[in-house]
């Protein structure tokens, strides 16, 4: 039975992570921590997540050592059981290895996912709705909680835009590879001649900025807040009261709106969540642009530079143009099977960095 060395299997840096854990533990024991409830909740959340992560690696380490010890007994009757155990260990190690690439400041946190239809009228709006369904299915598979903060319906079908809050550990890190323009090629169901159409939709992925994030300070005097009646499909769903909220951040010109909730207060809170995240992304993009320009490698992202193509006609294929990863099961991908694309990007991007 093959034997493997346990001396170099672990890519998780225990000393660094345990030092981080000790720091968070010290912060949690500070008597003045709860003077700032929002900061306290963030510290306690990070503490619990890091403790679970370290404990998970420790359990995996023990599992590997136990399996190696059993394999050294050279008992043929245990071969099948050990091979099954080894396969499960390799799968878990592969998943944990991916998280090593999620080392950005916001990768461990929640995300806001925004989908906007491009030029192409009804076809593009239908494509945006297909992407919305795809990501909701993917989040469900991953165990992430989703909440639609705002949605604008298309005139005939589909959606013009939507914003989804995705809550769960590493939600932003895993969704980050999806940012960009997505292209669909198919026979249009909205064309009476049933001709082939190309549609585009843009996906934005923003880290959800905490209210106490020191990078984002919002002066209430810089905000213009408008209240209006929610638009809807008609019937009982139309709001008779003005509950929709539009917030304009005057210095940056950013405008966000939320109308999905029946409460004006909830819509306002959700709009502020989106505004904080968009301001954070704006700041990070400016920093990235400045750094890239210093290196001489800045290029502006345009609508034409799609990251992925979904071809339903004349053949079936989904291809990522950055990593060259592709899949022939287009329906599976549209049903939320995105892990292969996300993992390929994380590994490719990790090598680039």
BALOBA-1460 file (C-alpha; in Angstrom, 3 decimals):
// residues 353
<rec num="1" residu="x" x="0.000" y="0.000" z="0.000"/>
<rec num="2" residu="x" x="1.530" y="3.388" z="-0.954"/>
<rec num="3" residu="x" x="2.866" y="5.532" z="1.857"/>
<rec num="4" residu="x" x="2.931" y="9.321" z="1.853"/>
<rec num="5" residu="x" x="5.047" y="11.671" z="3.907"/>
<rec num="6" residu="x" x="3.203" y="13.947" z="6.331"/>
<rec num="7" residu="x" x="6.094" y="16.419" z="6.588"/>
<rec num="8" residu="x" x="5.028" y="18.855" z="3.849"/>
<rec num="9" residu="x" x="1.355" y="18.258" z="3.162"/>
<rec num="10" residu="x" x="0.030" y="21.315" z="4.990"/>
<rec num="11" residu="x" x="-0.089" y="24.678" z="3.210"/>
<rec num="12" residu="x" x="-1.900" y="26.346" z="6.122"/>
<rec num="13" residu="x" x="0.370" y="28.625" z="8.171"/>
<rec num="14" residu="x" x="-0.616" y="27.750" z="11.736"/>
<rec num="15" residu="x" x="1.732" y="30.219" z="13.528"/>
<rec num="16" residu="x" x="0.410" y="33.223" z="11.593"/>
<rec num="17" residu="x" x="-3.233" y="32.192" z="11.938"/>
<rec num="18" residu="x" x="-2.872" y="31.401" z="15.631"/>
<rec num="19" residu="x" x="-1.247" y="34.804" z="16.183"/>
<rec num="20" residu="x" x="-4.264" y="36.404" z="14.466"/>
<rec num="21" residu="x" x="-6.548" y="34.325" z="16.686"/>
<rec num="22" residu="x" x="-4.698" y="35.459" z="19.820"/>
<rec num="23" residu="x" x="-5.052" y="39.097" z="18.729"/>
<rec num="24" residu="x" x="-8.799" y="38.714" z="18.131"/>
<rec num="25" residu="x" x="-9.173" y="36.899" z="21.441"/>
<rec num="26" residu="x" x="-7.451" y="39.807" z="23.217"/>
<rec num="27" residu="x" x="-9.765" y="42.297" z="21.468"/>
<rec num="28" residu="x" x="-12.819" y="40.271" z="22.490"/>
<rec num="29" residu="x" x="-11.747" y="40.433" z="26.132"/>
<rec num="30" residu="x" x="-11.310" y="44.215" z="26.073"/>
<rec num="31" residu="x" x="-13.822" y="45.701" z="28.521"/>
<rec num="32" residu="x" x="-14.463" y="48.675" z="26.229"/>
<rec num="33" residu="x" x="-15.143" y="46.639" z="23.095"/>
<rec num="34" residu="x" x="-18.915" y="46.779" z="23.365"/>
<rec num="35" residu="x" x="-18.883" y="50.566" z="23.549"/>
<rec num="36" residu="x" x="-18.937" y="50.187" z="19.765"/>
<rec num="37" residu="x" x="-21.499" y="47.389" z="19.136"/>
<rec num="38" residu="x" x="-20.863" y="47.203" z="15.375"/>
<rec num="39" residu="x" x="-17.103" y="46.810" z="15.843"/>
<rec num="40" residu="x" x="-17.701" y="44.274" z="18.624"/>
<rec num="41" residu="x" x="-19.933" y="42.168" z="16.377"/>
<rec num="42" residu="x" x="-17.286" y="42.206" z="13.625"/>
<rec num="43" residu="x" x="-14.545" y="41.146" z="16.055"/>
<rec num="44" residu="x" x="-16.660" y="38.321" z="17.498"/>
<rec num="45" residu="x" x="-17.654" y="37.145" z="14.011"/>
<rec num="46" residu="x" x="-14.016" y="37.109" z="12.817"/>
<rec num="47" residu="x" x="-12.966" y="35.345" z="16.009"/>
<rec num="48" residu="x" x="-15.530" y="32.561" z="15.546"/>
<rec num="49" residu="x" x="-14.682" y="32.121" z="11.850"/>
<rec num="50" residu="x" x="-10.908" y="31.972" z="12.416"/>
<rec num="51" residu="x" x="-11.316" y="29.582" z="15.344"/>
<rec num="52" residu="x" x="-13.449" y="27.282" z="13.156"/>
<rec num="53" residu="x" x="-10.892" y="27.486" z="10.340"/>
<rec num="54" residu="x" x="-7.950" y="26.539" z="12.591"/>
<rec num="55" residu="x" x="-9.959" y="23.750" z="14.214"/>
<rec num="56" residu="x" x="-10.904" y="22.431" z="10.752"/>
<rec num="57" residu="x" x="-7.252" y="22.288" z="9.688"/>
<rec num="58" residu="x" x="-6.277" y="20.590" z="12.969"/>
<rec num="59" residu="x" x="-8.939" y="17.923" z="12.437"/>
<rec num="60" residu="x" x="-7.759" y="17.373" z="8.862"/>
<rec num="61" residu="x" x="-4.158" y="17.109" z="10.066"/>
<rec num="62" residu="x" x="-5.132" y="14.440" z="12.596"/>
<rec num="63" residu="x" x="-7.190" y="12.609" z="9.973"/>
<rec num="64" residu="x" x="-4.194" y="12.480" z="7.616"/>
<rec num="65" residu="x" x="-1.828" y="11.228" z="10.338"/>
<rec num="66" residu="x" x="-4.311" y="8.533" z="11.399"/>
<rec num="67" residu="x" x="-4.724" y="7.376" z="7.799"/>
<rec num="68" residu="x" x="-0.963" y="7.239" z="7.272"/>
<rec num="69" residu="x" x="-0.515" y="5.165" z="10.423"/>
<rec num="70" residu="x" x="-3.180" y="2.694" z="9.262"/>
<rec num="71" residu="x" x="-1.618" y="2.455" z="5.806"/>
<rec num="72" residu="x" x="1.736" y="1.535" z="7.358"/>
<rec num="73" residu="x" x="0.148" y="-1.629" z="8.771"/>
<rec num="74" residu="x" x="-0.027" y="-3.045" z="5.216"/>
<rec num="75" residu="x" x="-3.347" y="-4.736" z="5.955"/>
<rec num="76" residu="x" x="-4.909" y="-5.666" z="2.588"/>
<rec num="77" residu="x" x="-8.352" y="-6.022" z="4.172"/>
<rec num="78" residu="x" x="-8.295" y="-2.254" z="4.861"/>
<rec num="79" residu="x" x="-7.304" y="-1.204" z="1.335"/>
<rec num="80" residu="x" x="-10.810" y="-0.255" z="0.125"/>
<rec num="81" residu="x" x="-11.601" y="1.681" z="3.293"/>
<rec num="82" residu="x" x="-8.257" y="3.520" z="3.165"/>
<rec num="83" residu="x" x="-8.659" y="4.400" z="-0.517"/>
<rec num="84" residu="x" x="-12.089" y="5.893" z="0.222"/>
<rec num="85" residu="x" x="-10.662" y="7.841" z="3.152"/>
<rec num="86" residu="x" x="-7.739" y="9.077" z="1.037"/>
<rec num="87" residu="x" x="-10.096" y="10.276" z="-1.691"/>
<rec num="88" residu="x" x="-12.199" y="12.214" z="0.824"/>
<rec num="89" residu="x" x="-9.077" y="13.751" z="2.388"/>
<rec num="90" residu="x" x="-7.784" y="14.858" z="-1.024"/>
<rec num="91" residu="x" x="-11.133" y="16.505" z="-1.835"/>
<rec num="92" residu="x" x="-11.202" y="18.378" z="1.480"/>
<rec num="93" residu="x" x="-7.550" y="19.390" z="1.129"/>
<rec num="94" residu="x" x="-8.236" y="20.707" z="-2.382"/>
<rec num="95" residu="x" x="-11.103" y="22.840" z="-1.095"/>
<rec num="96" residu="x" x="-9.032" y="24.158" z="1.802"/>
<rec num="97" residu="x" x="-6.120" y="24.810" z="-0.552"/>
<rec num="98" residu="x" x="-8.332" y="27.111" z="-2.620"/>
<rec num="99" residu="x" x="-8.905" y="29.273" z="0.438"/>
<rec num="100" residu="x" x="-5.183" y="29.986" z="0.544"/>
<rec num="101" residu="x" x="-5.773" y="32.062" z="-2.607"/>
<rec num="102" residu="x" x="-8.503" y="34.001" z="-0.786"/>
<rec num="103" residu="x" x="-6.146" y="36.174" z="1.210"/>
<rec num="104" residu="x" x="-7.506" y="39.602" z="0.295"/>
<rec num="105" residu="x" x="-8.728" y="41.891" z="3.037"/>
<rec num="106" residu="x" x="-12.400" y="41.380" z="2.160"/>
<rec num="107" residu="x" x="-12.296" y="37.847" z="0.731"/>
<rec num="108" residu="x" x="-13.607" y="36.226" z="3.932"/>
<rec num="109" residu="x" x="-16.657" y="38.499" z="4.081"/>
<rec num="110" residu="x" x="-20.036" y="39.008" z="2.479"/>
<rec num="111" residu="x" x="-20.619" y="40.316" z="-1.037"/>
<rec num="112" residu="x" x="-23.011" y="42.396" z="-3.076"/>
<rec num="113" residu="x" x="-23.681" y="41.001" z="-6.542"/>
<rec num="114" residu="x" x="-25.095" y="43.390" z="-9.155"/>
<rec num="115" residu="x" x="-26.258" y="42.301" z="-12.612"/>
<rec num="116" residu="x" x="-26.958" y="44.845" z="-15.373"/>
<rec num="117" residu="x" x="-28.315" y="44.025" z="-18.818"/>
<rec num="118" residu="x" x="-26.386" y="45.417" z="-21.776"/>
<rec num="119" residu="x" x="-27.388" y="46.597" z="-25.221"/>
<rec num="120" residu="x" x="-29.738" y="44.206" z="-26.968"/>
<rec num="121" residu="x" x="-33.151" y="45.007" z="-25.539"/>
<rec num="122" residu="x" x="-35.333" y="42.121" z="-24.431"/>
<rec num="123" residu="x" x="-32.725" y="39.459" z="-25.212"/>
<rec num="124" residu="x" x="-30.156" y="41.075" z="-22.922"/>
<rec num="125" residu="x" x="-32.732" y="41.614" z="-20.192"/>
<rec num="126" residu="x" x="-33.689" y="37.943" z="-20.418"/>
<rec num="127" residu="x" x="-29.973" y="37.045" z="-20.253"/>
<rec num="128" residu="x" x="-29.592" y="39.153" z="-17.090"/>
<rec num="129" residu="x" x="-32.484" y="37.205" z="-15.528"/>
<rec num="130" residu="x" x="-30.803" y="33.917" z="-16.520"/>
<rec num="131" residu="x" x="-27.613" y="35.063" z="-14.781"/>
<rec num="132" residu="x" x="-29.609" y="36.049" z="-11.699"/>
<rec num="133" residu="x" x="-31.077" y="32.541" z="-11.527"/>
<rec num="134" residu="x" x="-27.648" y="30.975" z="-12.130"/>
<rec num="135" residu="x" x="-26.039" y="32.839" z="-9.237"/>
<rec num="136" residu="x" x="-28.956" y="32.216" z="-6.876"/>
<rec num="137" residu="x" x="-28.665" y="28.494" z="-7.658"/>
<rec num="138" residu="x" x="-24.897" y="28.583" z="-7.101"/>
<rec num="139" residu="x" x="-25.332" y="30.349" z="-3.748"/>
<rec num="140" residu="x" x="-27.898" y="27.752" z="-2.705"/>
<rec num="141" residu="x" x="-25.419" y="24.952" z="-3.550"/>
<rec num="142" residu="x" x="-22.721" y="26.689" z="-1.492"/>
<rec num="143" residu="x" x="-24.993" y="27.297" z="1.472"/>
<rec num="144" residu="x" x="-24.833" y="31.089" z="1.142"/>
<rec num="145" residu="x" x="-27.815" y="33.186" z="2.189"/>
<rec num="146" residu="x" x="-29.152" y="35.564" z="-0.475"/>
<rec num="147" residu="x" x="-31.350" y="38.642" z="-0.316"/>
<rec num="148" residu="x" x="-32.518" y="40.638" z="-3.335"/>
<rec num="149" residu="x" x="-32.022" y="44.273" z="-2.308"/>
<rec num="150" residu="x" x="-33.253" y="45.875" z="-5.513"/>
<rec num="151" residu="x" x="-34.553" y="44.738" z="-8.883"/>
<rec num="152" residu="x" x="-35.722" y="46.528" z="-12.017"/>
<rec num="153" residu="x" x="-37.953" y="44.421" z="-14.252"/>
<rec num="154" residu="x" x="-37.714" y="44.462" z="-18.050"/>
<rec num="155" residu="x" x="-40.592" y="45.803" z="-20.124"/>
<rec num="156" residu="x" x="-41.361" y="42.483" z="-21.863"/>
<rec num="157" residu="x" x="-39.229" y="39.877" z="-20.089"/>
<rec num="158" residu="x" x="-36.217" y="39.493" z="-17.861"/>
<rec num="159" residu="x" x="-34.657" y="42.240" z="-15.758"/>
<rec num="160" residu="x" x="-32.791" y="45.458" z="-16.428"/>
<rec num="161" residu="x" x="-30.773" y="45.152" z="-13.238"/>
<rec num="162" residu="x" x="-30.714" y="43.616" z="-9.790"/>
<rec num="163" residu="x" x="-28.601" y="43.773" z="-6.646"/>
<rec num="164" residu="x" x="-28.239" y="40.699" z="-4.433"/>
<rec num="165" residu="x" x="-26.677" y="40.557" z="-0.969"/>
<rec num="166" residu="x" x="-24.764" y="37.285" z="-0.512"/>
<rec num="167" residu="x" x="-24.017" y="36.348" z="3.084"/>
<rec num="168" residu="x" x="-21.587" y="33.649" z="4.137"/>
<rec num="169" residu="x" x="-17.941" y="32.944" z="4.881"/>
<rec num="170" residu="x" x="-15.747" y="33.705" z="1.838"/>
<rec num="171" residu="x" x="-18.750" y="34.840" z="-0.221"/>
<rec num="172" residu="x" x="-16.800" y="37.758" z="-1.711"/>
<rec num="173" residu="x" x="-13.654" y="35.718" z="-2.288"/>
<rec num="174" residu="x" x="-15.482" y="33.032" z="-4.250"/>
<rec num="175" residu="x" x="-17.670" y="35.455" z="-6.212"/>
<rec num="176" residu="x" x="-14.857" y="37.870" z="-7.074"/>
<rec num="177" residu="x" x="-13.855" y="35.882" z="-10.224"/>
<rec num="178" residu="x" x="-17.332" y="36.493" z="-11.691"/>
<rec num="179" residu="x" x="-16.834" y="40.237" z="-12.079"/>
<rec num="180" residu="x" x="-16.974" y="41.309" z="-15.716"/>
<rec num="181" residu="x" x="-18.997" y="41.100" z="-18.920"/>
<rec num="182" residu="x" x="-20.789" y="37.822" z="-19.704"/>
<rec num="183" residu="x" x="-21.741" y="37.046" z="-23.325"/>
<rec num="184" residu="x" x="-24.568" y="34.784" z="-24.503"/>
<rec num="185" residu="x" x="-24.969" y="33.386" z="-28.048"/>
<rec num="186" residu="x" x="-28.270" y="31.613" z="-28.825"/>
<rec num="187" residu="x" x="-31.299" y="31.428" z="-31.071"/>
<rec num="188" residu="x" x="-33.473" y="34.231" z="-29.749"/>
<rec num="189" residu="x" x="-36.877" y="33.189" z="-28.345"/>
<rec num="190" residu="x" x="-37.996" y="36.794" z="-28.894"/>
<rec num="191" residu="x" x="-37.169" y="36.905" z="-32.604"/>
<rec num="192" residu="x" x="-40.040" y="35.743" z="-34.844"/>
<rec num="193" residu="x" x="-37.453" y="34.612" z="-37.424"/>
<rec num="194" residu="x" x="-35.643" y="32.666" z="-34.679"/>
<rec num="195" residu="x" x="-32.275" y="34.123" z="-35.650"/>
<rec num="196" residu="x" x="-29.089" y="33.853" z="-33.641"/>
<rec num="197" residu="x" x="-28.518" y="36.732" z="-31.236"/>
<rec num="198" residu="x" x="-25.593" y="37.799" z="-29.047"/>
<rec num="199" residu="x" x="-26.476" y="39.341" z="-25.700"/>
<rec num="200" residu="x" x="-24.341" y="40.944" z="-23.005"/>
<rec num="201" residu="x" x="-24.743" y="41.523" z="-19.280"/>
<rec num="202" residu="x" x="-22.341" y="42.981" z="-16.771"/>
<rec num="203" residu="x" x="-21.748" y="41.416" z="-13.369"/>
<rec num="204" residu="x" x="-20.363" y="43.511" z="-10.530"/>
<rec num="205" residu="x" x="-19.092" y="41.942" z="-7.317"/>
<rec num="206" residu="x" x="-18.533" y="44.281" z="-4.380"/>
<rec num="207" residu="x" x="-17.261" y="43.517" z="-0.886"/>
<rec num="208" residu="x" x="-19.920" y="44.444" z="1.638"/>
<rec num="209" residu="x" x="-18.417" y="47.295" z="3.623"/>
<rec num="210" residu="x" x="-19.162" y="47.247" z="7.343"/>
<rec num="211" residu="x" x="-20.710" y="50.402" z="8.799"/>
<rec num="212" residu="x" x="-17.603" y="50.895" z="10.958"/>
<rec num="213" residu="x" x="-15.089" y="50.324" z="8.133"/>
<rec num="214" residu="x" x="-12.482" y="53.090" z="8.612"/>
<rec num="215" residu="x" x="-11.927" y="53.327" z="4.843"/>
<rec num="216" residu="x" x="-15.468" y="54.577" z="4.276"/>
<rec num="217" residu="x" x="-16.618" y="57.675" z="6.122"/>
<rec num="218" residu="x" x="-19.935" y="59.085" z="4.874"/>
<rec num="219" residu="x" x="-20.945" y="62.596" z="5.866"/>
<rec num="220" residu="x" x="-24.778" y="62.794" z="6.105"/>
<rec num="221" residu="x" x="-24.561" y="66.310" z="4.610"/>
<rec num="222" residu="x" x="-23.146" y="64.746" z="1.423"/>
<rec num="223" residu="x" x="-26.305" y="62.721" z="0.823"/>
<rec num="224" residu="x" x="-29.408" y="63.640" z="-1.132"/>
<rec num="225" residu="x" x="-32.250" y="61.270" z="-0.265"/>
<rec num="226" residu="x" x="-35.405" y="60.960" z="-2.396"/>
<rec num="227" residu="x" x="-38.480" y="58.957" z="-1.423"/>
<rec num="228" residu="x" x="-40.872" y="57.715" z="-4.114"/>
<rec num="229" residu="x" x="-43.448" y="55.025" z="-4.843"/>
<rec num="230" residu="x" x="-42.123" y="51.614" z="-5.828"/>
<rec num="231" residu="x" x="-42.726" y="50.533" z="-9.395"/>
<rec num="232" residu="x" x="-44.051" y="47.038" z="-10.011"/>
<rec num="233" residu="x" x="-45.860" y="44.727" z="-12.350"/>
<rec num="234" residu="x" x="-49.211" y="45.991" z="-11.220"/>
<rec num="235" residu="x" x="-52.076" y="44.568" z="-9.190"/>
<rec num="236" residu="x" x="-51.553" y="44.006" z="-5.476"/>
<rec num="237" residu="x" x="-47.764" y="44.318" z="-5.783"/>
<rec num="238" residu="x" x="-47.844" y="48.046" z="-6.508"/>
<rec num="239" residu="x" x="-47.003" y="50.096" z="-3.424"/>
<rec num="240" residu="x" x="-49.625" y="52.729" z="-2.573"/>
<rec num="241" residu="x" x="-47.225" y="54.456" z="-0.160"/>
<rec num="242" residu="x" x="-43.872" y="56.026" z="-0.963"/>
<rec num="243" residu="x" x="-41.372" y="53.460" z="0.351"/>
<rec num="244" residu="x" x="-38.698" y="53.332" z="-2.367"/>
<rec num="245" residu="x" x="-35.466" y="55.176" z="-1.556"/>
<rec num="246" residu="x" x="-32.918" y="56.800" z="-3.856"/>
<rec num="247" residu="x" x="-29.675" y="58.093" z="-2.337"/>
<rec num="248" residu="x" x="-27.254" y="60.336" z="-4.215"/>
<rec num="249" residu="x" x="-23.736" y="60.731" z="-2.850"/>
<rec num="250" residu="x" x="-23.010" y="64.258" z="-4.027"/>
<rec num="251" residu="x" x="-19.149" y="64.255" z="-3.935"/>
<rec num="252" residu="x" x="-18.816" y="61.083" z="-6.031"/>
<rec num="253" residu="x" x="-22.029" y="61.330" z="-8.045"/>
<rec num="254" residu="x" x="-22.952" y="57.747" z="-7.116"/>
<rec num="255" residu="x" x="-26.689" y="57.010" z="-7.104"/>
<rec num="256" residu="x" x="-28.194" y="53.926" z="-5.465"/>
<rec num="257" residu="x" x="-31.823" y="52.956" z="-5.027"/>
<rec num="258" residu="x" x="-33.770" y="50.255" z="-3.219"/>
<rec num="259" residu="x" x="-37.465" y="49.486" z="-3.535"/>
<rec num="260" residu="x" x="-37.731" y="45.791" z="-2.789"/>
<rec num="261" residu="x" x="-38.959" y="46.090" z="0.804"/>
<rec num="262" residu="x" x="-42.321" y="47.413" z="1.941"/>
<rec num="263" residu="x" x="-40.678" y="49.502" z="4.656"/>
<rec num="264" residu="x" x="-39.066" y="52.829" z="3.812"/>
<rec num="265" residu="x" x="-36.600" y="52.298" z="6.676"/>
<rec num="266" residu="x" x="-35.515" y="48.886" z="5.353"/>
<rec num="267" residu="x" x="-35.064" y="50.273" z="1.849"/>
<rec num="268" residu="x" x="-32.978" y="53.116" z="3.242"/>
<rec num="269" residu="x" x="-30.765" y="50.722" z="5.226"/>
<rec num="270" residu="x" x="-30.275" y="48.519" z="2.164"/>
<rec num="271" residu="x" x="-29.481" y="51.539" z="-0.027"/>
<rec num="272" residu="x" x="-26.826" y="52.605" z="2.488"/>
<rec num="273" residu="x" x="-25.351" y="49.077" z="2.407"/>
<rec num="274" residu="x" x="-25.003" y="49.334" z="-1.356"/>
<rec num="275" residu="x" x="-23.634" y="52.894" z="-1.204"/>
<rec num="276" residu="x" x="-20.929" y="51.962" z="1.318"/>
<rec num="277" residu="x" x="-19.857" y="49.036" z="-0.834"/>
<rec num="278" residu="x" x="-19.805" y="51.092" z="-4.037"/>
<rec num="279" residu="x" x="-17.736" y="53.834" z="-2.357"/>
<rec num="280" residu="x" x="-15.309" y="51.201" z="-1.088"/>
<rec num="281" residu="x" x="-14.995" y="49.672" z="-4.565"/>
<rec num="282" residu="x" x="-14.507" y="53.133" z="-6.083"/>
<rec num="283" residu="x" x="-11.653" y="53.797" z="-3.663"/>
<rec num="284" residu="x" x="-10.048" y="50.412" z="-4.297"/>
<rec num="285" residu="x" x="-10.305" y="50.818" z="-8.087"/>
<rec num="286" residu="x" x="-8.602" y="54.223" z="-7.860"/>
<rec num="287" residu="x" x="-5.780" y="52.686" z="-5.816"/>
<rec num="288" residu="x" x="-5.430" y="49.751" z="-8.246"/>
<rec num="289" residu="x" x="-5.401" y="52.127" z="-11.237"/>
<rec num="290" residu="x" x="-2.708" y="54.294" z="-9.659"/>
<rec num="291" residu="x" x="-0.549" y="51.253" z="-8.900"/>
<rec num="292" residu="x" x="-1.075" y="49.772" z="-12.391"/>
<rec num="293" residu="x" x="-0.202" y="53.088" z="-14.051"/>
<rec num="294" residu="x" x="3.021" y="53.236" z="-12.057"/>
<rec num="295" residu="x" x="3.818" y="49.756" z="-13.362"/>
<rec num="296" residu="x" x="2.772" y="50.714" z="-16.892"/>
<rec num="297" residu="x" x="0.111" y="48.024" z="-17.126"/>
<rec num="298" residu="x" x="-3.215" y="49.854" z="-16.731"/>
<rec num="299" residu="x" x="-5.955" y="49.022" z="-19.240"/>
<rec num="300" residu="x" x="-9.542" y="50.166" z="-18.988"/>
<rec num="301" residu="x" x="-12.225" y="47.485" z="-18.836"/>
<rec num="302" residu="x" x="-14.695" y="47.924" z="-21.689"/>
<rec num="303" residu="x" x="-18.004" y="46.254" z="-22.531"/>
<rec num="304" residu="x" x="-16.348" y="44.412" z="-25.411"/>
<rec num="305" residu="x" x="-13.850" y="42.650" z="-23.180"/>
<rec num="306" residu="x" x="-16.073" y="39.822" z="-21.976"/>
<rec num="307" residu="x" x="-14.646" y="37.409" z="-19.418"/>
<rec num="308" residu="x" x="-16.834" y="34.457" z="-20.388"/>
<rec num="309" residu="x" x="-18.938" y="33.275" z="-23.316"/>
<rec num="310" residu="x" x="-21.990" y="31.016" z="-23.057"/>
<rec num="311" residu="x" x="-22.714" y="29.501" z="-26.477"/>
<rec num="312" residu="x" x="-26.037" y="27.647" z="-26.875"/>
<rec num="313" residu="x" x="-26.027" y="27.674" z="-30.717"/>
<rec num="314" residu="x" x="-24.626" y="26.387" z="-33.082"/>
<rec num="315" residu="x" x="-22.826" y="24.259" z="-30.456"/>
<rec num="316" residu="x" x="-22.927" y="23.964" z="-26.666"/>
<rec num="317" residu="x" x="-20.025" y="25.400" z="-24.674"/>
<rec num="318" residu="x" x="-19.200" y="27.805" z="-21.855"/>
<rec num="319" residu="x" x="-15.653" y="29.193" z="-21.987"/>
<rec num="320" residu="x" x="-13.757" y="31.542" z="-19.689"/>
<rec num="321" residu="x" x="-11.479" y="33.743" z="-21.795"/>
<rec num="322" residu="x" x="-9.014" y="34.419" z="-18.970"/>
<rec num="323" residu="x" x="-8.223" y="30.878" z="-17.859"/>
<rec num="324" residu="x" x="-9.322" y="28.977" z="-21.017"/>
<rec num="325" residu="x" x="-11.405" y="26.721" z="-18.733"/>
<rec num="326" residu="x" x="-14.480" y="25.428" z="-20.562"/>
<rec num="327" residu="x" x="-17.462" y="23.148" z="-20.016"/>
<rec num="328" residu="x" x="-19.767" y="21.409" z="-22.495"/>
<rec num="329" residu="x" x="-22.699" y="21.021" z="-20.103"/>
<rec num="330" residu="x" x="-24.176" y="24.488" z="-20.633"/>
<rec num="331" residu="x" x="-27.424" y="23.666" z="-18.825"/>
<rec num="332" residu="x" x="-25.470" y="22.501" z="-15.791"/>
<rec num="333" residu="x" x="-23.548" y="25.776" z="-15.705"/>
<rec num="334" residu="x" x="-26.738" y="27.832" z="-16.046"/>
<rec num="335" residu="x" x="-28.175" y="25.751" z="-13.190"/>
<rec num="336" residu="x" x="-25.377" y="26.984" z="-10.936"/>
<rec num="337" residu="x" x="-22.470" y="24.600" z="-11.553"/>
<rec num="338" residu="x" x="-19.792" y="27.319" z="-11.482"/>
<rec num="339" residu="x" x="-17.202" y="25.784" z="-9.165"/>
<rec num="340" residu="x" x="-14.910" y="24.665" z="-11.987"/>
<rec num="341" residu="x" x="-14.731" y="28.202" z="-13.420"/>
<rec num="342" residu="x" x="-14.224" y="29.820" z="-10.020"/>
<rec num="343" residu="x" x="-11.524" y="27.355" z="-8.951"/>
<rec num="344" residu="x" x="-9.691" y="27.687" z="-12.284"/>
<rec num="345" residu="x" x="-9.631" y="31.471" z="-11.915"/>
<rec num="346" residu="x" x="-8.437" y="31.416" z="-8.299"/>
<rec num="347" residu="x" x="-5.537" y="29.121" z="-9.197"/>
<rec num="348" residu="x" x="-4.698" y="31.079" z="-12.373"/>
<rec num="349" residu="x" x="-4.884" y="34.414" z="-10.574"/>
<rec num="350" residu="x" x="-2.837" y="33.064" z="-7.675"/>
<rec num="351" residu="x" x="-0.008" y="32.169" z="-10.086"/>
<rec num="352" residu="x" x="-0.253" y="35.593" z="-11.737"/>
<rec num="353" residu="x" x="0.165" y="37.305" z="-8.369"/>
